Amino acid sequence: MFELFKTFFLLGWVSFGGPAAHIGYFRTAFVEKRQWLTESEYAQIIALSQFLPGPGSSQIGFSIGYQRGGLLGGIVAFLGFTTPSIALMIAIAAFSQQWLDNTWMQGVIHGLKLLAVVVVFDATYTMFKQFCQHKRHQALCVFTTCVCLLWPSAISQSICLVIAAGIGYFYNATSIPNTVTKHPASNTSTVNSINLSLSEKLALTLFVGLFLFSIFWPTTNMFTGMLQDFFSAGSLVFGGGHVVLPLLQSTVGSQLSNDTFMAGYAAAQAMPGPMFTFATYLGYVLLPNMPIIGALLATLMIFLPGFLLIIGLLKQWQNFSQRSHVLPMVAGVNAAVVGLLMAALYQPIFVSAVSHSLDMLVVVSGIFVLRSIKVPIIALVTSFAIVGCGISLLIN
């Protein structure tokens, strides 16, 4: 458990760039280096996170921990990955946002955004070679990329995954490259039937109960109203942290000034780790009499729905994906997932990070170093932070 916490905790300090970048960091740490799961298992987790509401990259991290060490492993992974961002957002809420205007800090953030381009490119390239060996899968990948770039929304992502699964269904399972492996523990009875365990039933029941409570229960005071607002937002958000903005602005945002609300949102975008820790900032300022409690409860409530769904559905999803007639569908979905990453690599990661030729030179150099020399991630983070400061000083 200590190794699990330590790994996620270190990632929580350096994972800039949003959910797509987090996918790249997780793949490097858990698939490539530690080999805690296969490329296929990782792609299945990514695909499930795309279908469910909630913080996608945090659900992936929770799933990795859950597979590694059960419920405790999932909680440890979540705490490790999210604690740095929570601490930073509390500090921002408690003090000021002046550091965001500091030239040196802006340079560090810019350098880490460039690193995100490198990491996501490496993950996308590797997964493309793994899951897009056939022309039909390459076509699905390109199709998904184009659709998501032309129509960027959670709906378009879900539609592409469904289309990819449907197209994959029409191909014989024997024509799929050997990238989907069955879990050793799988057997005929578990693969061909749906048997929810007690923990899965409890998780799904708790999700439904709390969701209905958050929507229909009359708000009696600001404290319970805040908990209801954050849980309902976490239950309804498809597409990541940027989508949570309009939901929260229409609920808790009405209780704050627009400047205060948007300052927290801007700070969340500059932080490493999940953008959903925007809730940490809001909880702090919404309950000034007990700000730390407000921050922690708001954070818990916005993450909880997605984690309850993972507990209830992850094993069923894995069993479902092992059925012989489902294997071609999984292969199609895997190809579409690569397309989602390609689209995210360009927009918003590349577009927000690379603004001139010097940035491009740094990115190309970083890709070469990462793929040829295999430099440790901490060395890359330090190097890109320094380079980012240098670029910022040159430009300004």
Order of alpha helices (4+ residues) and beta strands (2+ residues): alpha-alpha-alpha-alpha-alpha-alpha-alpha-alpha-alpha-alpha-alpha-alpha-alpha-alpha-alpha-alpha-alpha
